[in-house]
Amino acid sequence: MVLQRIFRTVTSRAKGHRDAMPLMPVCFVGAGPGDPDLLTIKALKALQEADVIIHDRLVSAGVLALAGHQARLVDVGKEGFGPSTPQAHIDALNVKYARQGLRVVRLKGGDCTIFGRLDEEIEALEEAGLPFHIVPGITAASAAVAGIGQSLTRRGRNASARIITGHDMKGFADQDWRALAQHGEVTAIYMGKKAARFIQGRLLMHGAAPDTPVTVVENASRGDQRVLASTLADLPATLDAQALNGPALLLYGLAPRDVADHPVLAREVS
Ligand code: SAH
């Protein structure tokens, strides 16, 4: 493990040469939803020890500020549908820095194992015969649901909760709409802003109740967190009425807990 400074000696299979060199595992780190206090201690140590931190745009400035002063920060982020660094370029950067014997942290927003293209990057490392290590983080769904004083699962309401994406490589992502439309279902929808109208249409078509609560949480856990309580029927209008510039998660099937009874929540839920 990177934090125990175990050097693993590997022979580069990809190049086919036999000269062994000590290499540090590339450390994939979940940066959490933005609030630096939600970093794991392991993530913090990795940031402080890193030589290079290759990070996404979603990673907050507050988290990056915790990097060690020796760390070189490399931004490979993309914002929404904006210009992105090609995945192959990111894969190559991980390999390049790791081969130099540097401590590489690949820092991803939330939990790096959720909608983070982690496998693609791991496979590139494996291809190059390089070791890696994963430090999980708090995902946006956990932060968002905490921000509205709710729970993703509840006895008697839902025995499962889903994590889905609004769009995938082919466009708006298809899901098991019939299952999602059932009463009591709870789903955390990532990357759902642009797909909201599509999702609404599919769910209504499969029989979901128009008054099913949907809560939009923008910038979950951050100082500028915003909570918009809506329903399936009103979701596109709710989103259209607001200029949401930050990352936003849709919590389908959940409304904010009644804030009147909860003074701390009341400050967070607008
Ligand atoms: N690996 C990340 C998800 C990356 S996909 C995680 O585990 O959280 C990017 C999407 O995550 C965004 O489009 C948004 O839907 C969601 N997201 C990430 N951070 C968020 C935040 N602080 N608040 C609300 N949504 C967030």
Residues whose N, C-alpha, C, O or C-beta is under 5 A from the ligand:
A	BS01	SAH	P33 G34 G109 G110 D111 C112 I114 F115 G116 I138 T139 A140 I189 Y190 M191 G192 V217 E218 N219 A220 P247 A248 L249
